[in-house]
């Protein structure tokens, strides 16, 4: 017991956490390259054990242990039903974040990810490894042109810089930018925001990803406003707006999962009969779907309409682990199940509450923009823990090592 107490007070828990986090981040970097990782599953098991050891070497209150054990039992049942262990890994990782300063681990994740992405880009542009561009059809044509008439989609060339797909390039740029602004928010100046905006435009020119460009622009504008309008940081109205945006994102995603087939039918009817033959609600969804590149009707691409609400279940199914689509919040319920999905949403609401309590205005901007991004992209809803830095924010907020009133300076 004496050895155990000494071990808990040593630097070993810190080393364990950053060892596991490093492996998780490297797994993400390899996934973004053209490399194939044959040991991915085994590495996930290793990082789980590392974070579990960190957890066992950390002091928690009785209340915190109740939450940890309860959530682990819930996600173990999910694992028993689906065979997917990512929820167990996520819960263990979040709990293992205790006693690790938030800004410190976010800064570390930013620099490791930045270095990895820089290596991928460098290898690509020098011709050593990885394709610099990708020529294919990107779905810009309407469904009427490509599906109903049967015209072959026009191909175009966009730049990937070694990351496999233009959207992956724009996505990683957004994630790196958000992490950087959050970590260095107190040092940000208007000319830094301008520089990042110019980079954003440059990435858009290379990738052609409108969604990421618009969301990145919104984040930079919001963060800049919070930097220079300090009264907004304390105003409750801003946090209520963040809550409203989150609620709208979830409501829209559920609505899309319910009505995807009717949206497809409306588009069909408009093409063949000249009128939608449905109510205004579905017609509006169909218009939105055209703006987001058919992400709603993509839920009807399989025989079982995977992703639509009839394919959801309380704790998911093994067959739901393989199918991929872009709508992230829909994927939460489809892949994890309704019960774990609700718990996942409640964790986000609890995070927003903690952000409000600490008046973490940049945290609010991060939370809000990622809520919107997850409507149309599933980057954060993944078995790659290193992708989702909101988990670090949850871990630090839910298992604080210091009084709630104190600020984390990392």
Order of alpha helices (4+ residues) and beta strands (2+ residues): alpha-alpha-alpha-alpha-alpha-alpha-beta-beta-alpha-alpha-alpha-alpha-alpha-alpha-alpha-alpha-alpha-alpha
